């Protein structure tokens, strides 16, 4: 197994940041922006587009749009029934407790969703989901988090 050189890793990360910055700059054109997103696979893309139709508020709410992006991840999407929830992240809780659906997710996806909730000042882990994720996510999970941040910051200047 060959290992990549450090400068190659930096080039890849810098390329990803350039792509995310471009998405934020061109965020007025949502369809263009969505074509540039990082998706795990085609199912992730299809799930996301379906969720955007179901949660029509996603056009006007970057937080709903970002939540749709995350719950579209096939490993999350296949565990929940979106028709049971008024907003995308409602599945995380059941009577103010973490739901069984949430708890059966891979722990790294739990960290990802927890980090997303922290944007709205909802903290479910101590240390935070963001902090746990930063210490444990692989590069694909990092890309998902980076893409999420670009989505919710689409109205940034």
DRENTORKOL-3810 file (N, C-alpha, C; in nm, 4 decimals):
REM DRENTORKOL-3810
@n.u->0.0845; n.v->-0.1175; n.w->0.0000; ca.u->0.0000; ca.v->0.0000; ca.w->0.0000; c.u->0.0890; c.v->0.1237; c.w->0.0000
@n.u->0.0702; n.v->0.2106; n.w->-0.0978; ca.u->0.1511; ca.v->0.3317; ca.w->-0.1027; c.u->0.0825; c.v->0.4431; c.w->-0.0241
@n.u->0.1608; n.v->0.5255; n.w->0.0362; ca.u->0.1088; ca.v->0.6373; ca.w->0.1134; c.u->0.1291; c.v->0.7646; c.w->0.0339
@n.u->0.0324; n.v->0.8554; n.w->0.0476; ca.u->0.0452; ca.v->0.9829; ca.w->-0.0210; c.u->0.1378; c.v->1.0746; c.w->0.0577
@n.u->0.2034; n.v->1.1590; n.w->-0.0147; ca.u->0.2922; ca.v->1.2554; ca.w->0.0485; c.u->0.2083; c.v->1.3663; c.w->0.1112
@n.u->0.2643; n.v->1.4304; n.w->0.2124; ca.u->0.1934; ca.v->1.5359; ca.w->0.2838; c.u->0.1474; c.v->1.6457; c.w->0.1901
@n.u->0.2318; n.v->1.6874; n.w->0.0964; ca.u->0.1927; ca.v->1.7960; ca.w->0.0066; c.u->0.0736; c.v->1.7569; c.w->-0.0801
@n.u->0.0592; n.v->1.6278; n.w->-0.1139; ca.u->-0.0565; ca.v->1.5826; ca.w->-0.1909; c.u->-0.1839; c.v->1.5944; c.w->-0.1082
@n.u->-0.1753; n.v->1.5635; n.w->0.0205; ca.u->-0.2902; ca.v->1.5767; ca.w->0.1096; c.u->-0.3304; c.v->1.7235; c.w->0.1209
@n.u->-0.2311; n.v->1.8118; n.w->0.1364; ca.u->-0.2601; ca.v->1.9555; ca.w->0.1447; c.u->-0.3250; c.v->2.0056; c.w->0.0168
@n.u->-0.2781; n.v->1.9587; n.w->-0.0972; ca.u->-0.3362; ca.v->2.0001; ca.w->-0.2253; c.u->-0.4822; c.v->1.9558; c.w->-0.2335
@n.u->-0.5123; n.v->1.8343; n.w->-0.1891; ca.u->-0.6488; ca.v->1.7848; ca.w->-0.1924; c.u->-0.7387; c.v->1.8667; c.w->-0.0998
@n.u->-0.6914; n.v->1.8945; n.w->0.0201; ca.u->-0.7698; ca.v->1.9727; ca.w->0.1158; c.u->-0.7888; c.v->2.1150; c.w->0.0643
@n.u->-0.6839; n.v->2.1765; n.w->0.0107; ca.u->-0.6964; ca.v->2.3116; ca.w->-0.0445; c.u->-0.7936; c.v->2.3141; c.w->-0.1609
@n.u->-0.7919; n.v->2.2109; n.w->-0.2435; ca.u->-0.8862; ca.v->2.2012; ca.w->-0.3543; c.u->-1.0301; c.v->2.1942; c.w->-0.3050
@n.u->-1.0509; n.v->2.1189; n.w->-0.1984; ca.u->-1.1848; ca.v->2.1076; ca.w->-0.1409; c.u->-1.2311; c.v->2.2424; c.w->-0.0866
@n.u->-1.1436; n.v->2.3141; n.w->-0.0177; ca.u->-1.1798; ca.v->2.4453; ca.w->0.0349; c.u->-1.2099; c.v->2.5432; c.w->-0.0781
@n.u->-1.1328; n.v->2.5376; n.w->-0.1865; ca.u->-1.1603; ca.v->2.6237; ca.w->-0.3025; c.u->-1.2982; c.v->2.5951; c.w->-0.3583
@n.u->-1.3334; n.v->2.4673; n.w->-0.3662; ca.u->-1.4640; ca.v->2.4267; ca.w->-0.4183; c.u->-1.5762; c.v->2.4764; c.w->-0.3269
@n.u->-1.5584; n.v->2.4634; n.w->-0.1950; ca.u->-1.6599; ca.v->2.5097; ca.w->-0.1001; c.u->-1.6754; c.v->2.6615; c.w->-0.1064
@n.u->-1.5642; n.v->2.7331; n.w->-0.1175; ca.u->-1.5705; ca.v->2.8787; ca.w->-0.1281; c.u->-1.6468; c.v->2.9192; c.w->-0.2543
@n.u->-1.6212; n.v->2.8501; n.w->-0.3629; ca.u->-1.6907; ca.v->2.8766; ca.w->-0.4888; c.u->-1.8414; c.v->2.8547; c.w->-0.4722
@n.u->-1.8807; n.v->2.7516; n.w->-0.3997; ca.u->-2.0226; ca.v->2.7246; ca.w->-0.3766; c.u->-2.0876; c.v->2.8385; c.w->-0.2992
@n.u->-2.0177; n.v->2.8883; n.w->-0.1987; ca.u->-2.0725; ca.v->2.9980; ca.w->-0.1184; c.u->-2.0842; c.v->3.1238; c.w->-0.2039
@n.u->-1.9829; n.v->3.1520; n.w->-0.2855; ca.u->-1.9843; ca.v->3.2703; ca.w->-0.3708; c.u->-2.0998; c.v->3.2653; c.w->-0.4693
@n.u->-2.1279; n.v->3.1474; n.w->-0.5245; ca.u->-2.2345; ca.v->3.1318; ca.w->-0.6240; c.u->-2.3624; c.v->3.0763; c.w->-0.5625
@n.u->-2.3841; n.v->3.1020; n.w->-0.4344; ca.u->-2.4984; ca.v->3.0419; ca.w->-0.3665; c.u->-2.6317; c.v->3.0969; c.w->-0.4131
@n.u->-2.6325; n.v->3.2079; n.w->-0.4847; ca.u->-2.7577; ca.v->3.2602; ca.w->-0.5374; c.u->-2.8198; c.v->3.1660; c.w->-0.6387
@n.u->-2.7391; n.v->3.0887; n.w->-0.7056; ca.u->-2.7871; ca.v->2.9907; ca.w->-0.8032; c.u->-2.7852; c.v->2.8542; c.w->-0.7357
@n.u->-2.8952; n.v->2.8204; n.w->-0.6684; ca.u->-2.8998; ca.v->2.6983; ca.w->-0.5877; c.u->-2.8829; c.v->2.5716; c.w->-0.6701
@n.u->-2.9370; n.v->2.5701; n.w->-0.7910; ca.u->-2.9233; ca.v->2.4479; ca.w->-0.8709; c.u->-2.7779; c.v->2.4266; c.w->-0.9116
@n.u->-2.7058; n.v->2.5337; n.w->-0.9461; ca.u->-2.5630; ca.v->2.5215; ca.w->-0.9768; c.u->-2.4877; c.v->2.4743; c.w->-0.8524
@n.u->-2.5188; n.v->2.5365; n.w->-0.7417; ca.u->-2.4509; ca.v->2.5034; ca.w->-0.6166; c.u->-2.4667; c.v->2.3553; c.w->-0.5841
@n.u->-2.5899; n.v->2.3031; n.w->-0.5970; ca.u->-2.6155; ca.v->2.1626; ca.w->-0.5631; c.u->-2.5426; c.v->2.0664; c.w->-0.6565
@n.u->-2.5198; n.v->2.1051; n.w->-0.7794; ca.u->-2.4456; ca.v->2.0194; ca.w->-0.8725; c.u->-2.3003; c.v->2.0022; c.w->-0.8294
@n.u->-2.2497; n.v->2.0946; n.w->-0.7507; ca.u->-2.1099; ca.v->2.0927; ca.w->-0.7098; c.u->-2.0868; c.v->2.0238; c.w->-0.5757
@n.u->-2.1928; n.v->1.9815; n.w->-0.5092; ca.u->-2.1804; ca.v->1.9226; ca.w->-0.3762; c.u->-2.1001; c.v->1.7930; c.w->-0.3783
@n.u->-2.0417; n.v->1.7650; n.w->-0.2619; ca.u->-1.9777; ca.v->1.6359; ca.w->-0.2392; c.u->-2.0871; c.v->1.5390; c.w->-0.1942
@n.u->-2.0997; n.v->1.4288; n.w->-0.2642; ca.u->-2.1919; ca.v->1.3225; ca.w->-0.2261; c.u->-2.1141; c.v->1.1924; c.w->-0.2135
@n.u->-2.1523; n.v->1.1113; n.w->-0.1167; ca.u->-2.0884; ca.v->0.9817; ca.w->-0.0967; c.u->-2.1072; c.v->0.8939; c.w->-0.2201
@n.u->-2.2296; n.v->0.8958; n.w->-0.2725; ca.u->-2.2626; ca.v->0.8154; ca.w->-0.3902; c.u->-2.3897; c.v->0.8723; c.w->-0.4529
@n.u->-2.4366; n.v->0.8088; n.w->-0.5584; ca.u->-2.5557; ca.v->0.8577; ca.w->-0.6287; c.u->-2.6809; c.v->0.8478; c.w->-0.5415
@n.u->-2.6871; n.v->0.7496; n.w->-0.4516; ca.u->-2.8018; ca.v->0.7391; ca.w->-0.3612; c.u->-2.8092; c.v->0.8604; c.w->-0.2697
@n.u->-2.6942; n.v->0.9052; n.w->-0.2223; ca.u->-2.6900; ca.v->1.0246; ca.w->-0.1375; c.u->-2.7482; c.v->1.1427; c.w->-0.2139
@n.u->-2.7070; n.v->1.1613; n.w->-0.3394; ca.u->-2.7572; ca.v->1.2716; ca.w->-0.4224; c.u->-2.9087; c.v->1.2597; c.w->-0.4422
@n.u->-2.9558; n.v->1.1413; n.w->-0.4777; ca.u->-3.0989; ca.v->1.1205; ca.w->-0.5024; c.u->-3.1814; c.v->1.1420; c.w->-0.3752
@n.u->-3.1322; n.v->1.0896; n.w->-0.2632; ca.u->-3.2019; ca.v->1.1091; ca.w->-0.1365; c.u->-3.2119; c.v->1.2571; c.w->-0.1028
@n.u->-3.1031; n.v->1.3299; n.w->-0.1240; ca.u->-3.0997; ca.v->1.4737; ca.w->-0.0946; c.u->-3.2026; c.v->1.5488; c.w->-0.1790
@n.u->-3.2056; n.v->1.5212; n.w->-0.3077; ca.u->-3.3006; ca.v->1.5907; ca.w->-0.3949; c.u->-3.4447; c.v->1.5561; c.w->-0.3552
@n.u->-3.4696; n.v->1.4330; n.w->-0.3167; ca.u->-3.6038; ca.v->1.3929; ca.w->-0.2711; c.u->-3.6412; c.v->1.4641; c.w->-0.1418
@n.u->-3.5470; n.v->1.4710; n.w->-0.0502; ca.u->-3.5735; ca.v->1.5392; ca.w->0.0773; c.u->-3.6002; c.v->1.6873; c.w->0.0570
@n.u->-3.5320; n.v->1.7482; n.w->-0.0388; ca.u->-3.5549; ca.v->1.8912; ca.w->-0.0671; c.u->-3.6970; c.v->1.9144; c.w->-0.1191
@n.u->-3.7529; n.v->1.8162; n.w->-0.1894; ca.u->-3.8908; ca.v->1.8279; ca.w->-0.2359; c.u->-3.9856; c.v->1.8128; c.w->-0.1165
@n.u->-3.9594; n.v->1.7133; n.w->-0.0342; ca.u->-4.0460; ca.v->1.6888; ca.w->0.0818; c.u->-4.0389; c.v->1.8036; c.w->0.1817
@n.u->-3.9177; n.v->1.8474; n.w->0.2152; ca.u->-3.8979; ca.v->1.9613; ca.w->0.3056; c.u->-3.8759; c.v->2.0860; c.w->0.2200
@n.u->-3.9849; n.v->2.1354; n.w->0.1615; ca.u->-3.9781; ca.v->2.2466; ca.w->0.0670; c.u->-3.9177; c.v->2.3729; c.w->0.1278
@n.u->-3.9136; n.v->2.3831; n.w->0.2600; ca.u->-3.8541; ca.v->2.4995; ca.w->0.3261; c.u->-3.7038; c.v->2.5089; c.w->0.2992
@n.u->-3.6449; n.v->2.4033; n.w->0.2463; ca.u->-3.4998; ca.v->2.4002; ca.w->0.2228; c.u->-3.4547; c.v->2.5112; c.w->0.1283
@n.u->-3.5417; n.v->2.5540; n.w->0.0362; ca.u->-3.5038; ca.v->2.6633; ca.w->-0.0545; c.u->-3.4802; c.v->2.7931; c.w->0.0214
@n.u->-3.5564; n.v->2.8149; n.w->0.1278; ca.u->-3.5474; ca.v->2.9408; ca.w->0.2029; c.u->-3.4677; c.v->2.9294; c.w->0.3320
@n.u->-3.4418; n.v->2.8077; n.w->0.3761; ca.u->-3.3734; ca.v->2.7883; ca.w->0.5040; c.u->-3.2465; c.v->2.7048; c.w->0.4863
@n.u->-3.1297; n.v->2.7698; n.w->0.4947; ca.u->-3.0051; ca.v->2.6935; ca.w->0.4844; c.u->-2.9932; c.v->2.5835; c.w->0.5906
@n.u->-3.0500; n.v->2.6050; n.w->0.7094; ca.u->-3.0423; ca.v->2.5019; ca.w->0.8134; c.u->-3.1230; c.v->2.3778; c.w->0.7752
@n.u->-3.2412; n.v->2.3973; n.w->0.7178; ca.u->-3.3217; ca.v->2.2830; ca.w->0.6718; c.u->-3.2509; c.v->2.2155; c.w->0.5541
@n.u->-3.1961; n.v->2.2961; n.w->0.4638; ca.u->-3.1242; ca.v->2.2421; ca.w->0.3492; c.u->-3.0051; c.v->2.1576; c.w->0.3956
@n.u->-2.9286; n.v->2.2092; n.w->0.4914; ca.u->-2.8145; ca.v->2.1349; ca.w->0.5444; c.u->-2.8573; c.v->2.0065; c.w->0.6139
@n.u->-2.9681; n.v->2.0133; n.w->0.6868; ca.u->-3.0197; ca.v->1.8936; ca.w->0.7540; c.u->-3.0612; c.v->1.7893; c.w->0.6499
@n.u->-3.1235; n.v->1.8347; n.w->0.5409; ca.u->-3.1610; ca.v->1.7413; ca.w->0.4330; c.u->-3.0366; c.v->1.6742; c.w->0.3755
@n.u->-2.9313; n.v->1.7520; n.w->0.3565; ca.u->-2.8069; ca.v->1.6965; ca.w->0.3031; c.u->-2.7541; c.v->1.5848; c.w->0.3930
@n.u->-2.7552; n.v->1.6079; n.w->0.5241; ca.u->-2.7003; ca.v->1.5076; ca.w->0.6161; c.u->-2.7894; c.v->1.3848; c.w->0.6282
@n.u->-2.9199; n.v->1.4044; n.w->0.6419; ca.u->-3.0036; ca.v->1.2848; ca.w->0.6580; c.u->-3.0207; c.v->1.2093; c.w->0.5263
@n.u->-2.9747; n.v->1.2678; n.w->0.4160; ca.u->-2.9765; ca.v->1.1981; ca.w->0.2869; c.u->-2.8662; c.v->1.0935; c.w->0.2760
@n.u->-2.7690; n.v->1.0982; n.w->0.3669; ca.u->-2.6631; ca.v->0.9975; ca.w->0.3669; c.u->-2.7321; c.v->0.8614; c.w->0.3784
@n.u->-2.7056; n.v->0.7713; n.w->0.2850; ca.u->-2.7807; ca.v->0.6443; ca.w->0.2834; c.u->-2.7856; c.v->0.5710; c.w->0.4172
@n.u->-2.6776; n.v->0.5701; n.w->0.4924; ca.u->-2.6756; ca.v->0.4998; ca.w->0.6214; c.u->-2.7692; c.v->0.5649; c.w->0.7232
@n.u->-2.8022; n.v->0.6917; n.w->0.7032; ca.u->-2.8987; ca.v->0.7608; ca.w->0.7900; c.u->-3.0382; c.v->0.7496; c.w->0.7288
@n.u->-3.0483; n.v->0.7834; n.w->0.6013; ca.u->-3.1760; ca.v->0.7842; ca.w->0.5302; c.u->-3.2486; c.v->0.6498; c.w->0.5421
@n.u->-3.1755; n.v->0.5412; n.w->0.5337; ca.u->-3.2364; ca.v->0.4081; ca.w->0.5364; c.u->-3.2835; c.v->0.3641; c.w->0.6746
@n.u->-3.2472; n.v->0.4401; n.w->0.7786; ca.u->-3.2856; ca.v->0.4051; ca.w->0.9150; c.u->-3.4137; c.v->0.4768; c.w->0.9576
@n.u->-3.4437; n.v->0.5884; n.w->0.8925; ca.u->-3.5572; ca.v->0.6701; ca.w->0.9367; c.u->-3.6689; c.v->0.6706; c.w->0.8325
@n.u->-3.7876; n.v->0.7045; n.w->0.8776; ca.u->-3.9012; ca.v->0.7274; ca.w->0.7884; c.u->-3.9304; c.v->0.8768; c.w->0.7932
@n.u->-3.8862; n.v->0.9490; n.w->0.6912; ca.u->-3.8968; ca.v->1.0953; ca.w->0.6946; c.u->-4.0401; c.v->1.1440; c.w->0.7052
@n.u->-4.1365; n.v->1.0635; n.w->0.6625; ca.u->-4.2759; ca.v->1.1056; ca.w->0.6663; c.u->-4.3294; c.v->1.1172; c.w->0.8093
@n.u->-4.2534; n.v->1.0685; n.w->0.9040; ca.u->-4.2928; ca.v->1.0780; ca.w->1.0445; c.u->-4.2491; c.v->1.2085; c.w->1.1100
@n.u->-4.1740; n.v->1.2923; n.w->1.0384; ca.u->-4.1109; ca.v->1.4077; ca.w->1.1037; c.u->-4.1393; c.v->1.5384; c.w->1.0312
@n.u->-4.1738; n.v->1.6386; n.w->1.1109; ca.u->-4.2043; ca.v->1.7704; ca.w->1.0561; c.u->-4.0800; c.v->1.8417; c.w->1.0035
@n.u->-3.9694; n.v->1.8259; n.w->1.0743; ca.u->-3.8416; ca.v->1.8814; ca.w->1.0290; c.u->-3.7378; c.v->1.7689; c.w->1.0311
@n.u->-3.6342; n.v->1.7813; n.w->0.9489; ca.u->-3.5411; ca.v->1.6692; ca.w->0.9291; c.u->-3.4773; c.v->1.6110; c.w->1.0555
@n.u->-3.4377; n.v->1.6942; n.w->1.1492; ca.u->-3.3655; ca.v->1.6419; ca.w->1.2653; c.u->-3.4574; c.v->1.5941; c.w->1.3775
@n.u->-3.5884; n.v->1.5998; n.w->1.3587; ca.u->-3.6801; ca.v->1.5528; ca.w->1.4632; c.u->-3.6576; c.v->1.4061; c.w->1.4988
@n.u->-3.6055; n.v->1.3285; n.w->1.4068; ca.u->-3.5868; ca.v->1.1853; ca.w->1.4335; c.u->-3.4825; c.v->1.1595; c.w->1.5418
@n.u->-3.4004; n.v->1.2590; n.w->1.5723; ca.u->-3.2922; ca.v->1.2407; ca.w->1.6691; c.u->-3.3466; c.v->1.2222; c.w->1.8101
@n.u->-3.4610; n.v->1.2835; n.w->1.8368; ca.u->-3.5172; ca.v->1.2789; ca.w->1.9718; c.u->-3.6499; c.v->1.2050; c.w->1.9755
@n.u->-3.6731; n.v->1.1422; n.w->2.0881; ca.u->-3.8002; ca.v->1.0767; ca.w->2.1162; c.u->-3.8316; c.v->1.1065; c.w->2.2622
@n.u->-3.9326; n.v->1.1896; n.w->2.2864; ca.u->-3.9679; ca.v->1.2318; ca.w->2.4228; c.u->-3.8471; c.v->1.2900; c.w->2.4971
@n.u->-3.7776; n.v->1.3810; n.w->2.4335; ca.u->-3.6616; ca.v->1.4519; ca.w->2.4898; c.u->-3.5401; c.v->1.3626; c.w->2.5160
@n.u->-3.5448; n.v->1.2399; n.w->2.4704; ca.u->-3.4309; ca.v->1.1485; ca.w->2.4817; c.u->-3.3807; c.v->1.1163; c.w->2.3411
@n.u->-3.2557; n.v->1.0723; n.w->2.3306; ca.u->-3.2047; ca.v->1.0308; ca.w->2.2003; c.u->-3.2840; c.v->0.9094; c.w->2.1535
@n.u->-3.3321; n.v->0.9157; n.w->2.0306; ca.u->-3.4177; ca.v->0.8087; ca.w->1.9781; c.u->-3.3372; c.v->0.6823; c.w->1.9512
@n.u->-3.4082; n.v->0.5717; n.w->1.9423; ca.u->-3.3412; ca.v->0.4454; ca.w->1.9093; c.u->-3.2886; c.v->0.4505; c.w->1.7660
@n.u->-3.3575; n.v->0.5199; n.w->1.6764; ca.u->-3.3090; ca.v->0.5352; ca.w->1.5383; c.u->-3.1737; c.v->0.6054; c.w->1.5367
@n.u->-3.1643; n.v->0.7125; n.w->1.6134; ca.u->-3.0376; ca.v->0.7857; ca.w->1.6206; c.u->-2.9286; c.v->0.6973; c.w->1.6806
@n.u->-2.9603; n.v->0.6274; n.w->1.7869; ca.u->-2.8610; ca.v->0.5471; ca.w->1.8568; c.u->-2.8109; c.v->0.4287; c.w->1.7752
@n.u->-2.8878; n.v->0.3829; n.w->1.6778; ca.u->-2.8406; ca.v->0.2705; ca.w->1.5966; c.u->-2.7508; c.v->0.3151; c.w->1.4814
@n.u->-2.7363; n.v->0.4459; n.w->1.4617; ca.u->-2.6462; ca.v->0.4957; ca.w->1.3576; c.u->-2.5011; c.v->0.4723; c.w->1.3975
@n.u->-2.4158; n.v->0.4617; n.w->1.2986; ca.u->-2.2718; ca.v->0.4575; ca.w->1.3221; c.u->-2.2341; c.v->0.5784; c.w->1.4075
@n.u->-2.1489; n.v->0.5583; n.w->1.5040; ca.u->-2.1147; ca.v->0.6644; ca.w->1.5986; c.u->-2.0579; c.v->0.7877; c.w->1.5287
@n.u->-1.9879; n.v->0.7691; n.w->1.4172; ca.u->-1.9305; ca.v->0.8842; ca.w->1.3469; c.u->-2.0398; c.v->0.9691; c.w->1.2824
@n.u->-2.1493; n.v->0.9059; n.w->1.2402; ca.u->-2.2640; ca.v->0.9825; ca.w->1.1909; c.u->-2.3379; c.v->1.0490; c.w->1.3065
@n.u->-2.3392; n.v->0.9855; n.w->1.4227; ca.u->-2.3962; ca.v->1.0507; ca.w->1.5402; c.u->-2.3190; c.v->1.1791; c.w->1.5708
@n.u->-2.1863; n.v->1.1730; n.w->1.5634; ca.u->-2.1047; ca.v->1.2930; ca.w->1.5860; c.u->-2.1365; c.v->1.4004; c.w->1.4831
@n.u->-2.1546; n.v->1.3601; n.w->1.3583; ca.u->-2.1843; ca.v->1.4539; ca.w->1.2513; c.u->-2.3176; c.v->1.5247; c.w->1.2772
@n.u->-2.4190; n.v->1.4490; n.w->1.3124; ca.u->-2.5497; ca.v->1.5078; ca.w->1.3420; c.u->-2.5442; c.v->1.5932; c.w->1.4687
@n.u->-2.4689; n.v->1.5493; n.w->1.5673; ca.u->-2.4546; ca.v->1.6286; ca.w->1.6900; c.u->-2.3861; c.v->1.7614; c.w->1.6605
@n.u->-2.2836; n.v->1.7598; n.w->1.5769; ca.u->-2.2148; ca.v->1.8836; ca.w->1.5388; c.u->-2.3109; c.v->1.9761; c.w->1.4650
@n.u->-2.3967; n.v->1.9201; n.w->1.3803; ca.u->-2.4953; ca.v->2.0015; ca.w->1.3079; c.u->-2.5967; c.v->2.0630; c.w->1.4047
@n.u->-2.6402; n.v->1.9877; n.w->1.5039; ca.u->-2.7328; ca.v->2.0413; ca.w->1.6036; c.u->-2.6709; c.v->2.1556; c.w->1.6832
@n.u->-2.5413; n.v->2.1487; n.w->1.7041; ca.u->-2.4723; ca.v->2.2513; ca.w->1.7826; c.u->-2.4783; c.v->2.3885; c.w->1.7158
@n.u->-2.5012; n.v->2.3916; n.w->1.5843; ca.u->-2.5195; ca.v->2.5181; ca.w->1.5134; c.u->-2.6411; c.v->2.5917; c.w->1.5693
@n.u->-2.7402; n.v->2.5156; n.w->1.6147; ca.u->-2.8618; ca.v->2.5732; ca.w->1.6734; c.u->-2.8586; c.v->2.5696; c.w->1.8260
@n.u->-2.7411; n.v->2.5592; n.w->1.8829; ca.u->-2.7205; ca.v->2.5569; ca.w->2.0283; c.u->-2.7858; c.v->2.4384; c.w->2.0981
@n.u->-2.7964; n.v->2.3268; n.w->2.0287; ca.u->-2.8459; ca.v->2.2032; ca.w->2.0895; c.u->-2.7250; c.v->2.1117; c.w->2.1056
@n.u->-2.6918; n.v->2.0830; n.w->2.2304; ca.u->-2.5739; ca.v->2.0003; ca.w->2.2572; c.u->-2.6195; c.v->1.8686; c.w->2.3196
@n.u->-2.5843; n.v->1.7582; n.w->2.2520; ca.u->-2.6280; ca.v->1.6283; ca.w->2.3030; c.u->-2.5129; c.v->1.5442; c.w->2.3570
@n.u->-2.3895; n.v->1.5842; n.w->2.3268; ca.u->-2.2731; ca.v->1.5104; ca.w->2.3760; c.u->-2.1807; c.v->1.6038; c.w->2.4525
@n.u->-2.1097; n.v->1.5461; n.w->2.5468; ca.u->-2.0055; ca.v->1.6187; ca.w->2.6174; c.u->-1.8850; c.v->1.5267; c.w->2.6275
@n.u->-1.7757; n.v->1.5550; n.w->2.5585; ca.u->-1.7492; ca.v->1.6723; ca.w->2.4764; c.u->-1.8423; c.v->1.6786; c.w->2.3553
@n.u->-1.8403; n.v->1.7912; n.w->2.2881; ca.u->-1.9335; ca.v->1.8194; ca.w->2.1792; c.u->-1.9166; c.v->1.7227; c.w->2.0616
@n.u->-2.0212; n.v->1.7142; n.w->1.9803; ca.u->-2.0154; ca.v->1.6336; ca.w->1.8583; c.u->-1.9064; c.v->1.6834; c.w->1.7658
@n.u->-1.8912; n.v->1.8147; n.w->1.7595; ca.u->-1.7856; ca.v->1.8738; ca.w->1.6761; c.u->-1.6483; c.v->1.8274; c.w->1.7234
@n.u->-1.6272; n.v->1.8365; n.w->1.8512; ca.u->-1.4982; ca.v->1.7977; ca.w->1.9082; c.u->-1.4718; c.v->1.6479; c.w->1.8910
@n.u->-1.5737; n.v->1.5662; n.w->1.9133; ca.u->-1.5582; ca.v->1.4216; ca.w->1.8936; c.u->-1.5312; c.v->1.3907; c.w->1.7469
@n.u->-1.6047; n.v->1.4593; n.w->1.6593; ca.u->-1.5847; ca.v->1.4387; ca.w->1.5163; c.u->-1.4453; c.v->1.4780; c.w->1.4715
@n.u->-1.3984; n.v->1.5922; n.w->1.5156; ca.u->-1.2648; ca.v->1.6385; ca.w->1.4763; c.u->-1.1571; c.v->1.5383; c.w->1.5162
@n.u->-1.1821; n.v->1.4675; n.w->1.6218; ca.u->-1.0846; ca.v->1.3688; ca.w->1.6682; c.u->-1.0992; c.v->1.2318; c.w->1.6024
@n.u->-1.2137; n.v->1.2055; n.w->1.5394; ca.u->-1.2386; ca.v->1.0684; ca.w->1.4931; c.u->-1.2857; c.v->1.0531; c.w->1.3489
@n.u->-1.3328; n.v->1.1602; n.w->1.2821; ca.u->-1.3827; ca.v->1.1454; ca.w->1.1458; c.u->-1.2725; c.v->1.1093; c.w->1.0485
@n.u->-1.3078; n.v->1.0275; n.w->0.9489; ca.u->-1.2155; ca.v->1.0023; ca.w->0.8381; c.u->-1.2342; c.v->1.1135; c.w->0.7350
@n.u->-1.1606; n.v->1.1105; n.w->0.6251; ca.u->-1.1645; ca.v->1.2202; ca.w->0.5292; c.u->-1.3025; c.v->1.2327; c.w->0.4642
@n.u->-1.3707; n.v->1.1227; n.w->0.4377; ca.u->-1.5048; ca.v->1.1293; ca.w->0.3792; c.u->-1.6027; c.v->1.1969; c.w->0.4747
@n.u->-1.5965; n.v->1.1624; n.w->0.6014; ca.u->-1.6834; ca.v->1.2246; ca.w->0.7009; c.u->-1.6497; c.v->1.3730; c.w->0.7177
@n.u->-1.5222; n.v->1.4068; n.w->0.7067; ca.u->-1.4825; ca.v->1.5483; ca.w->0.7112; c.u->-1.5417; c.v->1.6225; c.w->0.5918
@n.u->-1.5366; n.v->1.5622; n.w->0.4737; ca.u->-1.5930; ca.v->1.6263; ca.w->0.3544; c.u->-1.7430; c.v->1.6496; c.w->0.3719
@n.u->-1.8120; n.v->1.5543; n.w->0.4325; ca.u->-1.9549; ca.v->1.5716; ca.w->0.4592; c.u->-1.9772; c.v->1.6921; c.w->0.5512
@n.u->-1.8947; n.v->1.7024; n.w->0.6542; ca.u->-1.9084; ca.v->1.8157; ca.w->0.7468; c.u->-1.8752; c.v->1.9464; c.w->0.6770
@n.u->-1.7687; n.v->1.9488; n.w->0.5981; ca.u->-1.7322; ca.v->2.0711; ca.w->0.5244; c.u->-1.8441; c.v->2.1120; c.w->0.4307
@n.u->-1.9011; n.v->2.0134; n.w->0.3596; ca.u->-2.0093; ca.v->2.0454; ca.w->0.2667; c.u->-2.1291; c.v->2.1001; c.w->0.3426
@n.u->-2.1601; n.v->2.0403; n.w->0.4567; ca.u->-2.2702; ca.v->2.0895; ca.w->0.5398; c.u->-2.2470; c.v->2.2358; c.w->0.5764
@n.u->-2.1259; n.v->2.2692; n.w->0.6158; ca.u->-2.0979; ca.v->2.4084; ca.w->0.6550; c.u->-2.1153; c.v->2.5027; c.w->0.5367
@n.u->-2.0779; n.v->2.4610; n.w->0.4170; ca.u->-2.0968; ca.v->2.5456; ca.w->0.2986; c.u->-2.2458; c.v->2.5660; c.w->0.2707
@n.u->-2.3257; n.v->2.4629; n.w->0.2921; ca.u->-2.4700; ca.v->2.4741; ca.w->0.2684; c.u->-2.5325; c.v->2.5733; c.w->0.3657
@n.u->-2.5027; n.v->2.5587; n.w->0.4930; ca.u->-2.5689; ca.v->2.6461; ca.w->0.5905; c.u->-2.5134; c.v->2.7885; c.w->0.5867
@n.u->-2.3972; n.v->2.8072; n.w->0.5257; ca.u->-2.3380; ca.v->2.9417; ca.w->0.5143; c.u->-2.3632; c.v->3.0042; c.w->0.3782
@n.u->-2.4590; n.v->2.9503; n.w->0.3034; ca.u->-2.4807; ca.v->2.9991; ca.w->0.1678; c.u->-2.5203; c.v->3.1459; c.w->0.1626
@n.u->-2.5660; n.v->3.2023; n.w->0.2736; ca.u->-2.6029; ca.v->3.3428; ca.w->0.2753; c.u->-2.4928; c.v->3.4306; c.w->0.3324
@n.u->-2.3758; n.v->3.3710; n.w->0.3516; ca.u->-2.2633; ca.v->3.4474; ca.w->0.4063; c.u->-2.2100; c.v->3.5457; c.w->0.3019
@n.u->-2.1522; n.v->3.6496; n.w->0.3497; ca.u->-2.0913; ca.v->3.7485; ca.w->0.2592; c.u->-1.9452; c.v->3.7159; c.w->0.2365
END
